[in-house]
Amino acid sequence: MTTSSVAEAPITSSTPAAAVSEVVYFDGRYVAKSEVHVSPDDRGFLLGDGIYEVAAAYDGRFVALDRHMDRLRRSLVEARIDGDVADPLETVFQELLDRNGFGESGKAMVYLQVTRGVAPRTHAFPKSHPRPTVYAYAASFAAMGDLAAGVGAITRPDIRWSRCDIKVISLIANCMANQEAKEAGAFEAILIRDGVALEGTHTSFFAVVGDVVRTAPLSNLILPGITRELVIEAAERDGIRVVLEPLSVDELQSADEMFITGTTTEVVPIVTLDGNPVKSGSPGEMTKRLMQLYRDAIRV
Ligand SMILES: Cc1ncc(COP(=O)(O)O)c(C=O)c1O
């Protein structure tokens, strides 16, 4: 473990979980957030040249951390960022929980990002091979119950690039669409490309048609959501048929149920789409069943 500049004053697991962590990981050290200084020449800042990962922990236990770590490593490989950082990244996730009082109880997430590092601005990767900048923090996140009554969603054209399978920090297209959702009084924008609904700006998208659960198949056009994967597995274990085929815009109008999934969003029903109620306008039976199956799968 790299020595910590705040080792003398960690926030211990008996400290009540704070909304925003005090101890963060930066440049190979655990430091107070106020001590972090990111260079203006960081390629994450100048070019959005980096990747990130988010994992959730319940009462100190991460959900599917191995899958998050696999996706993180894959993002690094696909983005051609050298992921050989000072500490094993799994350790950073666990340390941040523990040092911020989330080690034993409550719901918390750890966000970790890696950029290609600090170098004079060029489009091509710097020849100097700078050390990647690694920044991570822990924070609590809202209870699943908060959104269980369902949320509104809008549809928007998917104007993102075509490597949506890499969890890159360049999220401006996602931010713009989500802002439009917020301005429309909705929670999420469902992104439409080539006439089909792919995913949300920060969530995976599912619909229920009859007794079949549908979602887009994995491809370069969606993020391989870990929650999506856990929900599909839980559904199939319970005998629910899942078909990996996206809904067309036409099918969206008649779908029986819709929901979104994500590490911190969990499983949330969509009860209105573009201002119109989805069927009865309240969470459907299949969605409620899957919410419970997901809870059981992660044991909360
Ligand atoms: C575009 C996009 N799709 C889906 C997801 C859900 O992925 P996960 O379940 O791994 O959190 C996210 C999460 O950030 C996302 O950004």
The ligand as an ORCA input file, in Angstrom:
! r2SCAN-3c Opt
* xyz 0 1
  C     -24.362      5.035    -20.655
  C     -24.566      4.117    -19.499
  N     -25.307      3.010    -19.665
  C     -25.533      2.158    -18.641
  C     -25.012      2.397    -17.385
  C     -25.280      1.425    -16.269
  O     -24.133      0.656    -16.011
  P     -23.899     -0.038    -14.610
  O     -25.079     -0.911    -14.363
  O     -22.653     -0.815    -14.783
  O     -23.793      1.044    -13.602
  C     -24.226      3.534    -17.183
  C     -23.633      3.790    -15.878
  O     -22.903      4.725    -15.678
  C     -23.998      4.415    -18.268
  O     -23.244      5.515    -18.101
*
